[in-house]
Amino acid sequence: MKVLITGGGMVGSHAARELVARGHEVTIMDAAPREDYIRQVAGPDVAVSRGDITELPGLLEIARASEPAVVVHTAALIGEAAQLLPYRGVQVNVLGTINVAETVRLLGIRRLVHASTLGVNDLAQPQPAPLPEAFPLGSSGRIYGASKVACEVLLDAYANAYGFELAMLRFAGIYGRGHFAGGSGIGREMHDLVEAGMAGLPAVLGKGIPASYEVVHVKDVARGVAAAALVEPLDQRVFNIGTGRLVTPADVAEALLTVFPNASVDVGQSRPDRHPRMQPLDLTRARASLGYDPQFDLVSGLRDLVADLQGDPSPRVD
């Protein structure tokens, strides 16, 4: 099967590797593709095209040429990258997503898999149990969360209007080997902490990690993306993709000391949240419908990131 992935960052590149490993033909489209990174992660068999999701004609041209049965949409501006330039954040995240949906409609593409976030959860609401996909939506007043809420609502309406298959994946905070050009404070901080441990430098947890959060290894995310792209039948539209466990900065520090026993780790300051996350994501639906089951806990995930970085010593490029 042919798959078009928008975005050649951490999620897009790892999802491409997973899909290629399962025998599928993948094209990655990115506005400024970092081909060295894509090749290092996804391998030599992935086609790479330069294109901007905010420009519908170019997106249509690449999609026509690659002839996908499924589009996996990961291109976005995350966190502060969206917040610093709100108009650009909305333009990329919302208009870009509608352009992807319009491409799916115009070309008769069967399925769209959209990368969403646990940030669409309205944490001002009571959290008595792990949060299911039916938990209320809310943005906490931030551009990234608001744009992702808008994308989910609009994509659901678009799929209703035009009848294409839709899977929206709400990822926990993702860490792994990345270049972080699109943002992701949590991913960047986890990456930097591991690099500090590898170099024998003090690892200081900054403000990128909240006091209570859920993080997931990108290779687990890639398996979730591949499952959503390939599963038959697709019997739901929204899926939580995480670990089902919350972590604190102290948990991250303990895991780092397990991986680097002689390291100096300072918990530092966590990121303040107006409405803290009290419950993890409920993975019941993803397990039942996608066969998704996370393989990495925090320690094994950090060890895997170390192995990835040791396999290629080239530095992360911001």
C-alpha positions as YAML, in Angstrom:
chain: A
units: angstrom
residues:
- id: 1
  name: MET
  ca: [0.00, 0.00, 0.00]
- id: 2
  name: LYS
  ca: [1.12, 3.57, -0.70]
- id: 3
  name: VAL
  ca: [1.12, 6.08, 2.16]
- id: 4
  name: LEU
  ca: [1.76, 9.84, 2.10]
- id: 5
  name: ILE
  ca: [3.04, 11.35, 5.37]
- id: 6
  name: THR
  ca: [2.96, 15.10, 5.89]
- id: 7
  name: GLY
  ca: [5.83, 16.20, 8.11]
- id: 8
  name: GLY
  ca: [9.33, 14.75, 8.28]
- id: 9
  name: GLY
  ca: [9.85, 15.30, 11.99]
- id: 10
  name: MET
  ca: [10.08, 12.77, 14.79]
- id: 11
  name: VAL
  ca: [6.60, 11.24, 14.40]
- id: 12
  name: GLY
  ca: [6.50, 11.33, 10.60]
- id: 13
  name: SER
  ca: [9.95, 9.81, 10.16]
- id: 14
  name: HIS
  ca: [9.44, 7.05, 12.74]
- id: 15
  name: ALA
  ca: [5.99, 6.25, 11.34]
- id: 16
  name: ALA
  ca: [7.58, 5.98, 7.89]
- id: 17
  name: ARG
  ca: [10.15, 3.52, 9.21]
- id: 18
  name: GLU
  ca: [7.42, 1.40, 10.81]
- id: 19
  name: LEU
  ca: [5.31, 1.35, 7.65]
- id: 20
  name: VAL
  ca: [8.28, 0.51, 5.41]
- id: 21
  name: ALA
  ca: [9.21, -2.32, 7.77]
- id: 22
  name: ARG
  ca: [5.70, -3.68, 7.25]
- id: 23
  name: GLY
  ca: [6.18, -3.65, 3.48]
- id: 24
  name: HIS
  ca: [4.46, -0.41, 2.48]
- id: 25
  name: GLU
  ca: [5.59, 2.35, 0.11]
- id: 26
  name: VAL
  ca: [5.97, 5.72, 1.85]
- id: 27
  name: THR
  ca: [6.41, 9.31, 0.67]
- id: 28
  name: ILE
  ca: [7.23, 12.04, 3.22]
- id: 29
  name: MET
  ca: [6.27, 15.61, 2.36]
- id: 30
  name: ASP
  ca: [7.83, 18.42, 4.36]
- id: 31
  name: ALA
  ca: [8.13, 22.19, 3.89]
- id: 32
  name: ALA
  ca: [11.86, 22.06, 4.68]
- id: 33
  name: PRO
  ca: [12.85, 18.39, 4.74]
- id: 34
  name: ARG
  ca: [15.96, 17.47, 6.70]
- id: 35
  name: GLU
  ca: [16.89, 14.55, 4.51]
- id: 36
  name: ASP
  ca: [19.84, 13.41, 6.63]
- id: 37
  name: TYR
  ca: [17.54, 13.00, 9.62]
- id: 38
  name: ILE
  ca: [14.79, 11.34, 7.60]
- id: 39
  name: ARG
  ca: [17.24, 8.87, 6.07]
- id: 40
  name: GLN
  ca: [18.86, 8.11, 9.43]
- id: 41
  name: VAL
  ca: [15.49, 7.31, 11.00]
- id: 42
  name: ALA
  ca: [13.32, 6.03, 8.15]
- id: 43
  name: GLY
  ca: [15.97, 4.46, 5.92]
- id: 44
  name: PRO
  ca: [16.78, 4.79, 2.22]
- id: 45
  name: ASP
  ca: [13.50, 3.51, 0.81]
- id: 46
  name: VAL
  ca: [11.33, 6.51, 1.71]
- id: 47
  name: ALA
  ca: [10.64, 9.09, -1.00]
- id: 48
  name: VAL
  ca: [10.98, 12.70, 0.17]
- id: 49
  name: SER
  ca: [9.16, 15.66, -1.42]
- id: 50
  name: ARG
  ca: [9.34, 19.35, -0.56]
- id: 51
  name: GLY
  ca: [5.91, 20.91, -0.06]
- id: 52
  name: ASP
  ca: [3.98, 23.15, 2.31]
- id: 53
  name: ILE
  ca: [0.58, 22.03, 3.65]
- id: 54
  name: THR
  ca: [-0.62, 25.65, 3.63]
- id: 55
  name: GLU
  ca: [-0.38, 25.62, -0.19]
- id: 56
  name: LEU
  ca: [-3.14, 23.41, -1.54]
- id: 57
  name: PRO
  ca: [-1.99, 23.24, -5.20]
- id: 58
  name: GLY
  ca: [1.46, 21.93, -4.26]
- id: 59
  name: LEU
  ca: [-0.03, 19.46, -1.78]
- id: 60
  name: LEU
  ca: [-2.39, 18.16, -4.48]
- id: 61
  name: GLU
  ca: [0.50, 17.77, -6.92]
- id: 62
  name: ILE
  ca: [2.54, 15.67, -4.49]
- id: 63
  name: ALA
  ca: [-0.47, 13.58, -3.53]
- id: 64
  name: ARG
  ca: [-1.35, 12.90, -7.18]
- id: 65
  name: ALA
  ca: [2.22, 11.81, -7.89]
- id: 66
  name: SER
  ca: [2.48, 9.52, -4.85]
- id: 67
  name: GLU
  ca: [-1.03, 7.99, -5.27]
- id: 68
  name: PRO
  ca: [-1.62, 7.16, -1.59]
- id: 69
  name: ALA
  ca: [-4.42, 5.02, -0.24]
- id: 70
  name: VAL
  ca: [-3.81, 6.62, 3.17]
- id: 71
  name: VAL
  ca: [-2.55, 10.05, 4.22]
- id: 72
  name: VAL
  ca: [-0.90, 10.37, 7.65]
- id: 73
  name: HIS
  ca: [-0.94, 14.02, 8.68]
- id: 74
  name: THR
  ca: [1.74, 14.92, 11.24]
- id: 75
  name: ALA
  ca: [2.93, 18.36, 10.03]
- id: 76
  name: ALA
  ca: [2.24, 21.04, 12.65]
- id: 77
  name: LEU
  ca: [3.69, 23.75, 14.85]
- id: 78
  name: ILE
  ca: [3.78, 22.52, 18.46]
- id: 79
  name: GLY
  ca: [3.66, 24.31, 21.79]
- id: 80
  name: GLU
  ca: [5.69, 27.51, 21.89]
- id: 81
  name: ALA
  ca: [6.37, 27.32, 18.15]
- id: 82
  name: ALA
  ca: [2.64, 27.94, 17.66]
- id: 83
  name: GLN
  ca: [2.24, 30.30, 20.60]
- id: 84
  name: LEU
  ca: [4.98, 32.75, 19.59]
- id: 85
  name: LEU
  ca: [3.30, 33.51, 16.23]
- id: 86
  name: PRO
  ca: [-0.40, 32.77, 16.76]
- id: 87
  name: TYR
  ca: [-1.53, 33.63, 13.22]
- id: 88
  name: ARG
  ca: [1.15, 31.38, 11.73]
- id: 89
  name: GLY
  ca: [0.29, 28.66, 14.23]
- id: 90
  name: VAL
  ca: [-3.37, 28.71, 13.19]
- id: 91
  name: GLN
  ca: [-2.47, 28.96, 9.52]
- id: 92
  name: VAL
  ca: [-0.24, 25.87, 9.63]
- id: 93
  name: ASN
  ca: [-2.24, 23.79, 12.07]
- id: 94
  name: VAL
  ca: [-5.81, 24.57, 11.02]
- id: 95
  name: LEU
  ca: [-5.67, 25.74, 7.41]
- id: 96
  name: GLY
  ca: [-2.96, 23.18, 6.66]
- id: 97
  name: THR
  ca: [-5.11, 20.41, 8.11]
- id: 98
  name: ILE
  ca: [-8.13, 21.48, 6.07]
- id: 99
  name: ASN
  ca: [-5.94, 21.48, 2.97]
- id: 100
  name: VAL
  ca: [-4.96, 17.91, 3.77]
- id: 101
  name: ALA
  ca: [-8.63, 16.96, 4.21]
- id: 102
  name: GLU
  ca: [-9.51, 18.70, 0.94]
- id: 103
  name: THR
  ca: [-6.75, 16.75, -0.81]
- id: 104
  name: VAL
  ca: [-8.18, 13.52, 0.56]
- id: 105
  name: ARG
  ca: [-11.61, 14.54, -0.71]
- id: 106
  name: LEU
  ca: [-10.58, 15.73, -4.15]
- id: 107
  name: LEU
  ca: [-8.41, 12.72, -4.92]
- id: 108
  name: GLY
  ca: [-10.73, 10.12, -3.42]
- id: 109
  name: ILE
  ca: [-8.13, 8.93, -0.88]
- id: 110
  name: ARG
  ca: [-9.64, 6.29, 1.35]
- id: 111
  name: ARG
  ca: [-8.30, 7.19, 4.81]
- id: 112
  name: LEU
  ca: [-6.82, 10.13, 6.73]
- id: 113
  name: VAL
  ca: [-4.85, 9.57, 9.95]
- id: 114
  name: HIS
  ca: [-4.46, 12.83, 11.88]
- id: 115
  name: ALA
  ca: [-1.89, 13.48, 14.62]
- id: 116
  name: SER
  ca: [-3.70, 15.13, 17.52]
- id: 117
  name: THR
  ca: [-2.67, 15.50, 21.16]
- id: 118
  name: LEU
  ca: [-3.71, 14.85, 24.73]
- id: 119
  name: GLY
  ca: [-3.63, 18.67, 24.90]
- id: 120
  name: VAL
  ca: [-7.22, 18.73, 23.62]
- id: 121
  name: ASN
  ca: [-8.43, 17.40, 26.99]
- id: 122
  name: ASP
  ca: [-10.23, 20.06, 29.07]
- id: 123
  name: LEU
  ca: [-8.38, 19.56, 32.35]
- id: 124
  name: ALA
  ca: [-10.60, 22.08, 34.11]
- id: 125
  name: GLN
  ca: [-13.18, 19.28, 34.21]
- id: 126
  name: PRO
  ca: [-13.16, 16.65, 36.99]
- id: 127
  name: GLN
  ca: [-10.70, 13.80, 36.37]
- id: 128
  name: PRO
  ca: [-11.97, 10.90, 38.50]
- id: 129
  name: ALA
  ca: [-10.51, 8.14, 36.29]
- id: 130
  name: PRO
  ca: [-8.20, 7.66, 33.27]
- id: 131
  name: LEU
  ca: [-9.36, 9.97, 30.50]
- id: 132
  name: PRO
  ca: [-11.31, 8.28, 27.69]
- id: 133
  name: GLU
  ca: [-11.71, 9.63, 24.17]
- id: 134
  name: ALA
  ca: [-15.12, 11.02, 25.18]
- id: 135
  name: PHE
  ca: [-13.53, 13.34, 27.77]
- id: 136
  name: PRO
  ca: [-14.55, 16.98, 27.13]
- id: 137
  name: LEU
  ca: [-12.47, 19.08, 24.73]
- id: 138
  name: GLY
  ca: [-10.77, 22.32, 25.73]
- id: 139
  name: SER
  ca: [-7.64, 24.26, 24.85]
- id: 140
  name: SER
  ca: [-6.46, 25.78, 28.18]
- id: 141
  name: GLY
  ca: [-6.23, 29.10, 26.33]
- id: 142
  name: ARG
  ca: [-3.16, 28.16, 24.26]
- id: 143
  name: ILE
  ca: [-2.84, 28.36, 20.48]
- id: 144
  name: TYR
  ca: [-1.58, 24.80, 20.00]
- id: 145
  name: GLY
  ca: [-4.34, 23.18, 22.03]
- id: 146
  name: ALA
  ca: [-7.00, 25.45, 20.50]
- id: 147
  name: SER
  ca: [-5.81, 24.66, 16.98]
- id: 148
  name: LYS
  ca: [-5.88, 20.92, 17.66]
- id: 149
  name: VAL
  ca: [-9.40, 21.12, 19.10]
- id: 150
  name: ALA
  ca: [-10.47, 23.01, 15.98]
- id: 151
  name: CYS
  ca: [-8.83, 20.40, 13.75]
- id: 152
  name: GLU
  ca: [-10.63, 17.53, 15.46]
- id: 153
  name: VAL
  ca: [-14.04, 19.20, 15.21]
- id: 154
  name: LEU
  ca: [-13.53, 20.27, 11.60]
- id: 155
  name: LEU
  ca: [-12.11, 16.93, 10.46]
- id: 156
  name: ASP
  ca: [-15.00, 15.05, 12.02]
- id: 157
  name: ALA
  ca: [-17.44, 17.30, 10.11]
- id: 158
  name: TYR
  ca: [-15.43, 16.96, 6.89]
- id: 159
  name: ALA
  ca: [-15.40, 13.17, 7.11]
- id: 160
  name: ASN
  ca: [-19.16, 13.21, 7.75]
- id: 161
  name: ALA
  ca: [-19.70, 15.40, 4.70]
- id: 162
  name: TYR
  ca: [-17.51, 13.46, 2.28]
- id: 163
  name: GLY
  ca: [-17.39, 9.93, 3.62]
- id: 164
  name: PHE
  ca: [-13.66, 9.26, 3.89]
- id: 165
  name: GLU
  ca: [-12.28, 7.18, 6.76]
- id: 166
  name: LEU
  ca: [-10.78, 9.19, 9.61]
- id: 167
  name: ALA
  ca: [-8.57, 8.30, 12.57]
- id: 168
  name: MET
  ca: [-7.49, 11.01, 15.01]
- id: 169
  name: LEU
  ca: [-4.72, 9.95, 17.38]
- id: 170
  name: ARG
  ca: [-4.31, 11.83, 20.66]
- id: 171
  name: PHE
  ca: [-0.65, 11.40, 21.52]
- id: 172
  name: ALA
  ca: [0.83, 11.78, 24.98]
- id: 173
  name: GLY
  ca: [4.02, 13.87, 25.20]
- id: 174
  name: ILE
  ca: [6.40, 12.21, 22.74]
- id: 175
  name: TYR
  ca: [10.12, 11.68, 23.24]
- id: 176
  name: GLY
  ca: [12.75, 10.02, 21.09]
- id: 177
  name: ARG
  ca: [15.36, 10.93, 18.53]
- id: 178
  name: GLY
  ca: [14.21, 14.08, 16.77]
- id: 179
  name: HIS
  ca: [15.19, 17.43, 15.35]
- id: 180
  name: PHE
  ca: [12.30, 19.38, 16.97]
- id: 181
  name: ALA
  ca: [12.03, 22.05, 14.28]
- id: 182
  name: GLY
  ca: [8.24, 22.13, 14.79]
- id: 183
  name: GLY
  ca: [8.44, 22.59, 18.55]
- id: 184
  name: SER
  ca: [7.78, 20.06, 21.38]
- id: 185
  name: GLY
  ca: [9.25, 21.26, 24.66]
- id: 186
  name: ILE
  ca: [8.90, 17.84, 26.28]
- id: 187
  name: GLY
  ca: [10.55, 15.99, 23.42]
- id: 188
  name: ARG
  ca: [13.42, 18.47, 23.26]
- id: 189
  name: GLU
  ca: [14.00, 18.39, 27.02]
- id: 190
  name: MET
  ca: [14.01, 14.58, 27.23]
- id: 191
  name: HIS
  ca: [16.44, 14.48, 24.30]
- id: 192
  name: ASP
  ca: [18.73, 17.03, 25.96]
- id: 193
  name: LEU
  ca: [18.66, 15.18, 29.29]
- id: 194
  name: VAL
  ca: [19.80, 11.97, 27.62]
- id: 195
  name: GLU
  ca: [22.52, 13.79, 25.70]
- id: 196
  name: ALA
  ca: [23.75, 15.33, 28.97]
- id: 197
  name: GLY
  ca: [23.85, 11.91, 30.63]
- id: 198
  name: MET
  ca: [25.77, 10.44, 27.70]
- id: 199
  name: ALA
  ca: [28.31, 13.29, 27.85]
- id: 200
  name: GLY
  ca: [28.76, 13.01, 31.61]
- id: 201
  name: LEU
  ca: [27.31, 16.49, 32.13]
- id: 202
  name: PRO
  ca: [24.80, 17.52, 34.82]
- id: 203
  name: ALA
  ca: [21.22, 16.79, 33.71]
- id: 204
  name: VAL
  ca: [18.97, 19.63, 34.84]
- id: 205
  name: LEU
  ca: [15.24, 19.26, 34.34]
- id: 206
  name: GLY
  ca: [13.92, 22.63, 33.19]
- id: 207
  name: LYS
  ca: [10.41, 23.90, 32.59]
- id: 208
  name: GLY
  ca: [9.61, 21.63, 29.65]
- id: 209
  name: ILE
  ca: [8.21, 18.82, 31.80]
- id: 210
  name: PRO
  ca: [5.03, 19.53, 33.82]
- id: 211
  name: ALA
  ca: [4.59, 18.45, 37.42]
- id: 212
  name: SER
  ca: [2.40, 15.55, 36.24]
- id: 213
  name: TYR
  ca: [2.24, 14.36, 32.66]
- id: 214
  name: GLU
  ca: [2.16, 11.33, 30.37]
- id: 215
  name: VAL
  ca: [5.07, 10.67, 28.03]
- id: 216
  name: VAL
  ca: [5.42, 8.01, 25.34]
- id: 217
  name: HIS
  ca: [8.33, 6.75, 23.26]
- id: 218
  name: VAL
  ca: [8.10, 7.70, 19.58]
- id: 219
  name: LYS
  ca: [8.50, 4.08, 18.49]
- id: 220
  name: ASP
  ca: [5.32, 3.18, 20.38]
- id: 221
  name: VAL
  ca: [3.64, 6.16, 18.69]
- id: 222
  name: ALA
  ca: [4.86, 4.91, 15.30]
- id: 223
  name: ARG
  ca: [3.24, 1.52, 15.96]
- id: 224
  name: GLY
  ca: [-0.01, 3.29, 16.83]
- id: 225
  name: VAL
  ca: [0.13, 5.34, 13.64]
- id: 226
  name: ALA
  ca: [0.80, 2.27, 11.51]
- id: 227
  name: ALA
  ca: [-2.07, 0.41, 13.16]
- id: 228
  name: ALA
  ca: [-4.46, 3.31, 12.48]
- id: 229
  name: ALA
  ca: [-3.33, 3.44, 8.85]
- id: 230
  name: LEU
  ca: [-3.73, -0.29, 8.25]
- id: 231
  name: VAL
  ca: [-6.42, -1.71, 10.53]
- id: 232
  name: GLU
  ca: [-9.55, -3.15, 8.93]
- id: 233
  name: PRO
  ca: [-12.20, -2.19, 9.70]
- id: 234
  name: LEU
  ca: [-11.54, 1.20, 11.25]
- id: 235
  name: ASP
  ca: [-14.37, 1.16, 13.76]
- id: 236
  name: GLN
  ca: [-13.66, 4.40, 15.68]
- id: 237
  name: ARG
  ca: [-12.42, 7.88, 14.85]
- id: 238
  name: VAL
  ca: [-10.53, 8.95, 17.99]
- id: 239
  name: PHE
  ca: [-7.83, 6.99, 19.81]
- id: 240
  name: ASN
  ca: [-5.59, 7.74, 22.77]
- id: 241
  name: ILE
  ca: [-1.95, 6.76, 22.16]
- id: 242
  name: GLY
  ca: [0.23, 6.84, 25.27]
- id: 243
  name: THR
  ca: [1.38, 4.60, 28.11]
- id: 244
  name: GLY
  ca: [-1.57, 4.87, 30.47]
- id: 245
  name: ARG
  ca: [0.79, 6.10, 33.23]
- id: 246
  name: LEU
  ca: [1.61, 9.56, 34.55]
- id: 247
  name: VAL
  ca: [5.17, 10.60, 35.37]
- id: 248
  name: THR
  ca: [6.59, 13.44, 37.45]
- id: 249
  name: PRO
  ca: [9.94, 15.22, 37.13]
- id: 250
  name: ALA
  ca: [11.12, 13.06, 40.04]
- id: 251
  name: ASP
  ca: [10.20, 9.95, 38.03]
- id: 252
  name: VAL
  ca: [12.22, 11.26, 35.08]
- id: 253
  name: ALA
  ca: [15.19, 11.94, 37.36]
- id: 254
  name: GLU
  ca: [14.98, 8.43, 38.83]
- id: 255
  name: ALA
  ca: [14.84, 6.89, 35.36]
- id: 256
  name: LEU
  ca: [17.87, 8.93, 34.26]
- id: 257
  name: LEU
  ca: [19.83, 7.71, 37.29]
- id: 258
  name: THR
  ca: [18.88, 4.14, 36.42]
- id: 259
  name: VAL
  ca: [20.22, 4.61, 32.89]
- id: 260
  name: PHE
  ca: [23.21, 6.74, 34.00]
- id: 261
  name: PRO
  ca: [24.04, 5.61, 37.58]
- id: 262
  name: ASN
  ca: [26.89, 8.13, 37.98]
- id: 263
  name: ALA
  ca: [25.00, 11.10, 36.57]
- id: 264
  name: SER
  ca: [24.26, 14.33, 38.36]
- id: 265
  name: VAL
  ca: [20.53, 14.99, 38.04]
- id: 266
  name: ASP
  ca: [18.79, 18.12, 39.28]
- id: 267
  name: VAL
  ca: [14.98, 18.08, 39.28]
- id: 268
  name: GLY
  ca: [14.92, 21.87, 38.93]
- id: 269
  name: GLN
  ca: [11.59, 23.52, 38.16]
- id: 270
  name: SER
  ca: [8.64, 21.87, 36.48]
- id: 271
  name: ARG
  ca: [6.38, 23.66, 34.04]
- id: 272
  name: PRO
  ca: [3.43, 25.26, 35.88]
- id: 273
  name: ASP
  ca: [-0.02, 24.17, 34.74]
- id: 274
  name: ARG
  ca: [-3.19, 26.07, 35.60]
- id: 275
  name: HIS
  ca: [-5.12, 22.79, 35.52]
- id: 276
  name: PRO
  ca: [-2.77, 19.88, 36.26]
- id: 277
  name: ARG
  ca: [-3.19, 16.48, 34.66]
- id: 278
  name: MET
  ca: [-4.44, 14.15, 37.39]
- id: 279
  name: GLN
  ca: [-5.15, 11.06, 35.27]
- id: 280
  name: PRO
  ca: [-3.42, 9.30, 32.38]
- id: 281
  name: LEU
  ca: [-5.03, 8.47, 29.07]
- id: 282
  name: ASP
  ca: [-7.40, 5.51, 28.93]
- id: 283
  name: LEU
  ca: [-5.98, 3.13, 26.30]
- id: 284
  name: THR
  ca: [-8.91, 0.68, 26.29]
- id: 285
  name: ARG
  ca: [-10.19, 1.70, 22.86]
- id: 286
  name: ALA
  ca: [-6.75, 1.72, 21.19]
- id: 287
  name: ARG
  ca: [-6.01, -1.73, 22.59]
- id: 288
  name: ALA
  ca: [-9.34, -3.16, 21.43]
- id: 289
  name: SER
  ca: [-9.58, -1.52, 17.99]
- id: 290
  name: LEU
  ca: [-5.94, -1.05, 16.96]
- id: 291
  name: GLY
  ca: [-4.19, -3.78, 18.91]
- id: 292
  name: TYR
  ca: [-2.05, -0.99, 20.38]
- id: 293
  name: ASP
  ca: [0.03, -1.86, 23.43]
- id: 294
  name: PRO
  ca: [3.00, 0.32, 24.46]
- id: 295
  name: GLN
  ca: [6.28, -1.57, 24.59]
- id: 296
  name: PHE
  ca: [8.47, 0.99, 26.38]
- id: 297
  name: ASP
  ca: [8.36, 2.14, 29.97]
- id: 298
  name: LEU
  ca: [10.36, 5.23, 30.88]
- id: 299
  name: VAL
  ca: [13.63, 3.44, 31.62]
- id: 300
  name: SER
  ca: [13.57, 1.19, 28.55]
- id: 301
  name: GLY
  ca: [12.53, 4.16, 26.41]
- id: 302
  name: LEU
  ca: [15.46, 6.26, 27.60]
- id: 303
  name: ARG
  ca: [17.83, 3.34, 27.04]
- id: 304
  name: ASP
  ca: [16.50, 2.95, 23.51]
- id: 305
  name: LEU
  ca: [17.09, 6.65, 22.85]
- id: 306
  name: VAL
  ca: [20.67, 6.24, 24.09]
- id: 307
  name: ALA
  ca: [21.14, 3.34, 21.68]
- id: 308
  name: ASP
  ca: [19.75, 5.42, 18.80]
- id: 309
  name: LEU
  ca: [22.06, 8.33, 19.57]
- id: 310
  name: GLN
  ca: [25.08, 6.07, 19.99]
- id: 311
  name: GLY
  ca: [24.35, 4.51, 16.63]
- id: 312
  name: ASP
  ca: [24.67, 7.92, 15.00]
- id: 313
  name: PRO
  ca: [26.73, 10.53, 16.85]
- id: 314
  name: SER
  ca: [25.59, 13.43, 14.66]
- id: 315
  name: PRO
  ca: [24.14, 16.20, 16.85]
- id: 316
  name: ARG
  ca: [20.51, 17.20, 17.00]
- id: 317
  name: VAL
  ca: [19.83, 20.24, 14.82]
- id: 318
  name: ASP
  ca: [17.32, 22.80, 16.12]
...
